[in-house]
Amino acid sequence: MRAPTELTPLDTRPARRVSSWDPRPGAGGPAAGFRPGVPKTPDAETLGGHTARQVLRLCEAAGLDGADSAAYARTVLTALGPVAERPLDLPPPDDSFLSDDHTPVEFSLSFVPNAEPTLRVLLEPGCGAGSLAENGRTGLRVVREMARRWGFSTRSLDELEDLFFPPDPQGPLALWCALELLPGGVPRVKVYLNPAASGQERSADTVREALHRLGHRQAFTALPEGDRHLFFALDLGDWEEPRVKVYLAHADLSAAEAAGLSRVDGGTGPTEIAGFFRTTAGQDTGPGTDIVSDHPRLDRRPVQSCHAFTETTTGRPSGFTLYIPVRDYAPHDGEALDRAVAVLRRYGVDPAPLVRSLSAVTSRRPQDGVGLIAYLGLAHQRGRPPRVTAYISSEAYEVRPPLVVPSPRTEAVVGHGAPGPS
């Protein structure tokens, strides 16, 4: 996902850690009766205990039953491995790039009208492995164990192993794994790989070769320009249309430029994309606003785009997603939540599950920090309704304090072309 994250994260973390949960033995809530799979003492403030309680409560917010919730909590803890037993009063296991406070877990809720939200968990199986190479080997082993357990193929991943797992890998990550939690206790699985594993200067060639090996020989030329290739992702397991996905970073992007990024035929229109961009970024969308003309650029954390490919004949993508890092363009999570609610209502979605999900993750007030809602995404997959996704931070180690964010309405816009080539 993501997930969804960036290659130059802002180091704005406070020195303190704010725990989201009551560490007292016997504290109430859905986690109180949970025992199987939680390392050692589930009421202790370990990374695993903290994560298990969040998973259980988020499953409840997403409408999953107790048996599925417990099964998924165990699955997540198994995937985290030994770091699940690490006490939270110690520093993070390593400088995981997955979240601002280095928690190796992130959650997301995906919304379409007239349906329960879909809960996903993004995690780094190799967190704490000691080296990026060992991190990657651990991640591969965990994914292959999942494949044996749930009976799916890793052939597409196996075909790319030499590209994304060189002997001396570079970059901020090796492998992330996303679990889409469905009724029945068996998730859909996605893996996220690092195009810069052999060096940032070779990332475009790595993506091109990976697409070619998987049969998408014309796909690379269909991608828009971007500043960096961030992730290369694969759907594994029981997907109706397994996707190959390419993520790009776009620095200093305006709404007008974002409106022109999609390469999906008949997909989300430019006005719709620009409107999402401006609402999420907190820019003016009132009466009389031309939302597809140039406006202030997002010059802090880059915007991300993703194109998904499902067929190999035409080389055209079947899906497009735009991700706005709302945590760097809102003063606090109360404002970020307001923007998320506005977007959900625009697409006919009840925002109540999102509000419940924030309470499932933390007891703090949204106004007391920023980054709980990390990204907001708008996705369009051909033949399906638009999908809105909110990415939710675990905040196991730290809470970023509220930001002082200049109003985007006061920032001047000067002549500036589209994002440069990768």
C-alpha positions in Angstrom: 0.0 0.0 0.0 0.4 1.0 1.0 1.3 0.9 2.7 0.9 2.9 1.2 4.7 5.6 2.3 7.5 7.7 0.9 11.3 7.6 0.3 12.1 10.8 2.2 9.9 10.7 5.4 9.8 13.8 7.5 11.5 13.3 10.9 9.0 15.2 12.9 8.5 12.6 15.6 8.4 13.8 19.2 10.7 12.4 21.8 7.9 10.8 23.8 5.9 7.7 23.2 2.2 7.7 23.7 0.6 4.3 24.3 -2.8 3.8 22.9 -3.9 1.1 25.3 -4.6 0.6 29.0 -1.7 -1.8 30.1 -3.4 -2.9 33.3 -4.2 -6.7 33.6 -7.8 -7.4 32.9 -8.4 -4.1 31.0 -11.7 -4.4 29.0 -12.5 -4.4 25.4 -12.5 -7.0 22.6 -8.9 -8.0 23.4 -9.6 -8.9 27.0 -10.5 -12.5 26.3 -8.0 -13.1 23.6 -5.3 -15.7 24.3 -4.3 -17.9 21.3 -1.3 -16.6 19.3 -0.4 -13.6 21.5 3.2 -14.0 22.5 3.7 -14.8 26.2 1.4 -12.4 28.1 -1.2 -10.8 25.9 -1.9 -8.1 28.5 1.7 -7.0 28.6 2.6 -4.0 26.5 4.5 -5.8 23.8 4.3 -4.9 20.1 2.3 -8.1 19.5 -0.1 -7.5 22.3 -0.7 -3.9 21.2 -1.1 -5.0 17.5 -3.4 -7.9 18.4 -5.8 -5.7 20.3 -5.9 -3.2 17.4 -6.6 -6.0 14.9 -9.4 -7.4 17.0 -11.1 -4.0 17.5 -10.7 -3.0 13.8 -12.2 -6.4 12.7 -15.2 -5.6 14.9 -15.5 -2.1 13.3 -15.3 -3.7 9.8 -18.1 -6.2 10.6 -16.0 -9.4 10.9 -17.1 -12.0 13.5 -15.2 -13.0 16.6 -13.8 -16.2 15.1 -12.4 -14.5 12.0 -11.0 -11.7 14.2 -9.1 -14.0 16.5 -7.8 -16.0 13.5 -6.5 -12.8 11.8 -4.9 -11.6 15.0 -3.0 -14.8 15.2 -2.0 -14.6 11.6 -0.6 -11.1 12.0 1.4 -12.1 15.1 2.8 -15.1 13.3 3.9 -13.0 10.4 5.6 -10.4 12.7 7.6 -13.2 14.2 10.0 -12.6 17.2 9.4 -8.8 17.2 5.9 -9.4 18.4 7.3 -10.3 21.8 9.3 -7.0 22.0 8.2 -4.7 24.9 6.9 -1.4 23.8 9.1 0.5 26.3 12.1 -0.5 24.1 12.8 1.4 20.9 11.3 0.1 17.6 13.0 -3.1 16.3 14.6 -1.1 13.5 14.1 2.0 11.4 11.1 0.5 9.5 10.1 2.7 6.6 6.5 1.4 6.8 5.4 4.2 9.3 6.7 7.5 10.7 7.3 6.0 14.1 8.9 2.8 12.7 6.0 0.6 13.7 6.1 -2.4 11.3 2.3 -2.4 10.9 -0.2 -0.1 9.2 -4.0 -0.6 8.8 -6.4 0.6 6.1 -10.1 0.5 5.5 -11.4 0.5 1.9 -14.9 1.8 1.2 -17.5 1.4 -1.5 -21.2 2.3 -1.2 -23.7 -0.1 0.4 -21.1 -2.5 1.7 -19.0 -3.1 4.8 -15.5 -1.7 4.6 -12.6 -4.0 3.7 -9.9 -4.1 6.4 -6.3 -4.6 5.4 -3.1 -5.0 7.4 0.2 -4.0 5.9 3.2 -5.4 7.8 7.0 -6.0 7.4 7.7 -9.6 8.2 11.5 -9.1 8.2 11.4 -6.2 10.7 14.3 -6.5 13.1 16.2 -9.1 11.0 19.5 -7.1 11.3 20.2 -6.5 7.6 18.1 -5.6 4.5 19.2 -8.9 2.9 18.0 -11.0 5.9 14.9 -8.8 6.0 14.1 -9.9 2.5 14.8 -13.5 3.1 12.6 -13.5 6.1 9.8 -11.8 4.1 10.0 -14.4 1.4 9.9 -17.3 3.8 6.8 -15.9 5.6 5.0 -15.3 2.3 5.8 -18.8 1.1 4.6 -20.3 4.4 1.3 -18.4 3.8 1.1 -19.9 0.3 1.5 -23.4 1.7 -1.1 -22.8 4.4 -3.7 -21.3 2.1 -2.9 -23.1 -1.1 -1.9 -20.3 -3.5 1.0 -19.9 -5.9 4.0 -17.6 -5.5 5.1 -18.2 -9.1 5.0 -14.5 -10.1 7.0 -13.6 -7.0 9.5 -16.4 -7.6 10.1 -15.2 -11.2 11.2 -11.8 -9.9 13.4 -12.9 -6.9 16.7 -12.1 -8.5 15.5 -8.6 -9.5 14.2 -7.5 -6.1 16.4 -9.5 -3.7 20.1 -9.0 -4.9 22.9 -10.1 -2.6 23.6 -6.6 -1.4 20.2 -4.8 -1.5 19.8 -1.0 -1.2 16.9 1.2 -0.3 14.4 1.5 2.6 12.6 -1.8 2.4 12.9 -5.4 1.1 9.4 -6.8 1.2 6.1 -5.8 2.8 3.1 -8.0 3.0 -0.6 -6.9 3.0 -3.4 -9.0 4.2 -7.0 -8.2 3.0 -9.1 -9.6 5.8 -12.3 -11.3 4.4 -15.1 -13.3 6.1 -14.0 -16.9 6.6 -10.5 -16.3 8.1 -8.5 -16.6 4.9 -7.1 -13.3 3.6 -6.1 -12.2 0.2 -2.3 -11.5 0.1 -0.3 -8.8 -1.6 3.4 -8.2 -1.6 5.3 -4.9 -2.1 8.8 -4.9 -3.4 11.5 -2.3 -3.8 12.4 -1.1 -7.3 15.6 0.5 -6.0 16.9 -2.8 -4.5 19.8 -2.6 -7.0 20.2 1.2 -6.7 17.8 4.1 -7.3 19.4 4.7 -10.7 18.3 1.2 -11.9 14.8 1.3 -10.5 13.1 2.2 -13.8 15.0 -0.7 -15.5 14.0 -3.0 -12.7 10.3 -2.1 -13.1 10.5 -2.5 -16.9 12.1 -5.9 -16.6 9.7 -7.1 -14.0 6.7 -6.1 -16.1 8.2 -7.8 -19.1 8.8 -11.1 -17.2 5.2 -11.2 -16.1 4.0 -10.8 -19.6 3.2 -7.0 -19.5 5.6 -6.2 -22.2 3.9 -2.9 -23.2 2.9 -1.7 -19.7 6.0 0.4 -18.9 5.4 2.8 -21.7 1.8 3.4 -20.4 2.9 4.8 -17.1 2.9 8.5 -16.5 6.1 10.4 -15.6 7.0 10.5 -12.0 9.9 11.5 -9.7 10.6 8.0 -8.4 9.5 4.4 -8.6 8.3 3.6 -5.1 6.9 0.1 -5.1 6.2 -2.9 -7.3 3.3 -4.9 -6.0 1.8 -8.3 -6.8 -1.6 -9.8 -5.8 -1.1 -13.4 -4.6 -3.9 -15.9 -3.7 -7.6 -15.9 -4.4 -8.1 -12.7 -6.5 -10.7 -12.5 -9.2 -8.3 -10.5 -11.3 -4.7 -10.6 -9.9 -3.0 -7.3 -10.4 0.5 -6.2 -11.0 0.9 -2.6 -9.6 3.4 0.1 -10.1 3.7 3.0 -7.6 5.2 6.4 -8.5 6.1 9.4 -6.3 5.1 12.9 -7.6 6.8 15.8 -5.8 5.4 19.4 -5.8 2.2 18.2 -7.5 -0.8 20.4 -8.3 -4.4 19.4 -8.6 -4.3 20.0 -12.3 -1.3 17.8 -12.8 -2.8 15.1 -10.6 -5.9 15.2 -12.8 -3.8 14.1 -15.8 -2.0 11.1 -14.2 -4.5 8.4 -14.9 -3.9 6.2 -17.9 -7.0 4.0 -17.5 -9.4 4.2 -20.5 -12.8 5.3 -19.3 -11.7 5.6 -15.7 -12.0 8.4 -13.2 -12.2 11.7 -15.0 -9.9 14.7 -14.4 -12.4 16.8 -12.6 -13.2 14.0 -10.2 -9.5 13.4 -9.5 -8.8 17.1 -9.0 -11.7 17.4 -6.7 -10.5 14.6 -4.5 -7.0 16.1 -4.5 -8.2 19.5 -3.4 -10.6 18.2 -0.7 -8.0 15.9 0.8 -5.3 18.6 0.7 -7.6 21.2 2.3 -7.7 23.5 -0.7 -10.7 25.6 -1.6 -13.5 23.7 -3.5 -16.2 26.2 -2.9 -18.7 27.7 -5.5 -16.9 29.2 -8.5 -13.7 27.3 -8.0 -12.1 25.9 -11.1 -10.8 22.6 -9.6 -8.9 21.6 -12.7 -6.8 24.8 -13.1 -3.4 25.2 -11.4 -3.5 25.7 -7.7 -1.0 25.4 -4.8 1.3 22.4 -5.0 1.8 19.8 -2.3 5.5 20.4 -1.6 6.0 18.4 1.6 5.6 14.7 1.3 5.0 13.6 -2.3 1.7 12.4 -3.7 1.7 8.8 -4.9 0.0 7.2 -7.9 -0.5 3.6 -8.7 -1.4 1.9 -12.0 -2.7 -1.7 -11.9 -2.3 -4.1 -14.8 -4.5 -7.2 -15.1 -4.2 -8.2 -18.8 -1.2 -8.5 -21.1 -2.7 -7.9 -24.5 -3.0 -4.1 -24.8 -0.5 -2.9 -22.3 -3.1 -0.6 -20.9 -3.7 -0.4 -17.1 -7.1 -1.5 -15.7 -6.8 0.5 -12.4 -5.6 3.8 -11.1 -5.2 5.1 -7.5 -4.2 8.5 -6.2 -2.8 8.7 -2.7 -2.6 12.0 -0.8 -0.4 12.1 2.4 -3.0 14.0 4.4 -0.9 13.8 7.5 1.5 16.4 6.1 -1.2 18.8 4.9 -3.6 18.9 7.9 -2.9 20.5 11.3 -4.2 17.5 13.2 -6.2 14.3 12.8 -9.5 16.0 13.6 -9.1 18.0 10.4 -7.9 15.0 8.4 -11.0 13.0 9.6 -13.3 15.9 8.5 -11.7 15.7 5.0 -12.1 11.9 4.9 -15.7 12.2 6.0 -16.4 14.7 3.2 -14.9 12.4 0.6 -16.8 9.4 1.8 -20.1 11.3 1.8 -19.4 12.5 -1.7 -19.2 8.8 -2.8 -22.3 7.8 -0.9 -20.5 6.0 1.9 -21.4 6.1 5.6 -18.4 7.5 7.5 -19.4 5.8 10.8 -17.1 2.8 10.3 -14.1 5.0 9.8 -14.9 7.0 12.9 -15.2 3.7 14.9 -11.9 2.5 13.5 -10.0 5.4 14.9 -11.4 4.7 18.3 -10.4 1.0 17.8 -6.8 2.0 17.3 -6.3 4.7 19.9 -7.9 6.4 22.9 -6.4 9.8 22.1 -8.5 12.7 20.7 -7.9 13.3 17.0 -7.0 16.9 17.7 -4.1 15.8 19.9 -1.9 14.6 17.2 -1.4 14.1 13.4 -0.6 11.0 11.4 -3.3 8.6 12.7 -4.8 9.1 9.2 -1.7 8.8 7.1 -3.1 8.7 3.6 -6.4 9.0 1.8 -6.7 7.2 -1.6 -9.2 7.3 -4.4 -9.1 4.2 -6.6 -10.9 3.2 -9.8 -10.7 -0.3 -11.2 -12.3 -0.8 -14.6 -15.9 -2.1 -14.3 -16.2 -1.3 -10.5 -17.3 1.7 -8.5 -14.8 4.2 -7.2 -13.2 3.1 -3.9 -12.0 5.4 -1.1 -9.3 4.1 1.3 -8.1 5.5 4.6 -4.7 4.4 5.8 -4.5 4.3 9.6 -1.3 4.3 11.7 -0.7 2.0 14.6 1.2 4.6 16.6 2.7 1.9 18.7 5.7 4.0 19.6 5.0 7.7 19.1 2.3 10.3 18.3 3.3 13.2 16.1 2.2 16.5 17.7 -0.2 18.7 15.8 1.4 20.7 12.9 1.4 24.3 12.0 0.3 24.0 8.4 0.3 27.2 6.1 -3.0 27.6 4.3 -2.7 26.3 0.8 -4.8 29.2 -0.3 -2.0 31.7 0.5 0.9 29.9 -1.3 1.7 31.4 -4.7 1.9 29.2 -7.7 4.7 29.8 -10.2 5.3 28.2 -13.6 6.4 24.6 -13.1 6.1 21.7 -15.5 4.9 18.2 -14.9 7.0 15.9 -12.7 10.3 15.0 -14.2 11.1 11.5 -15.6 12.0 8.7 -13.3 
